[in-house]
Amino acid sequence: MAETALQLEHITKTIGGLTILDDVSLTVMPGERRAVIGPNGAGKTTLLNVIAGFLPPSRGRVVVFGRDVTRLPAHRRVDVGLLKTNQQPAVFRELTVRQNILLALLRGRHPLLGLTALVSLDREVQRQAEDVLEEWDLLAVADDEVRHLPHGYQRRVELAARFAMQPRLLLLDEPAAGLAAEEIPGFIERLRRLPREVTVVLVEHSMRVVFAFADRVTVLHHGAVLADGTPEAVQQDERVQEAYLSGAMRRGHA
């Protein structure tokens, strides 16, 4: 039996007597693009935070590439190749785009030295940074401070930095949030170009992004799995239509 990228077994999360996640189980295979959708309050972001290690489950197990990481803190899960983005781009806004990429590439090296010293000691990382900037179409803004860039560029910098850290499993929490309508097609194309060596679990409200990108879709409703299947099967599921999709389309998330 092939090793899974992610296995969630009966994940339950209770906070203050309120059940946020209710017996959630799912399997994600290596290289898969899995979308998790559902109405506000369904538990989507909580699920990603449990997977990433920012929240402990009240019950259940999280297994990443065959390793039980349920009790590992978030920073230790990075060591097994698990990374997560946030709803707001997690970037160093006062630094340039190039410096953000360099910091990602230099993670864990020479911790007592400053950025300038790190780069002078490790010239190879400069070449790697140039490759990353070129791959993500960021060379034109490489020396701009991130705070001066539009939201779409800040999101691209975050994704580029995450990929520079060579993840095996990437969790994306509403990556299209804040993007203008005209930015969405380019963003979808950018997601499609992600290498299949990286498994992606995506939480997203934009159905346009979800159905253009995902291999499989898991629908959460009141913290439990309502449906799980191909994008086509999920769109045709009457329970999903009633609980979420028709309302999402009306609210302009299409």
Buried (B, 14 or more C-beta within 10 A) or exposed (E): EEEBBBBBBEBBBBEEEEBBBBBBEBBBBBEBBBBBBBBEEBBBBBBBBBBBBBBEBBEBBBBBBEBEBBEBEBEEBBEBBBBBBBBBBBBBBEBBBBBBBBBBBBEEEEEEEEEEEBBEEBEEBBEBBBEBBEEBEBBEBBEBBBEEBEBBBBBBBBBBBBBBBEBBBBBBBBBBBBBEEEBBEEBBEBBEEBEEEBBBBBBBBBBBBBBBBBBBBBBBBBBBBBBBBEBEEBBEBEEBBEBBBEEBEEEEBE
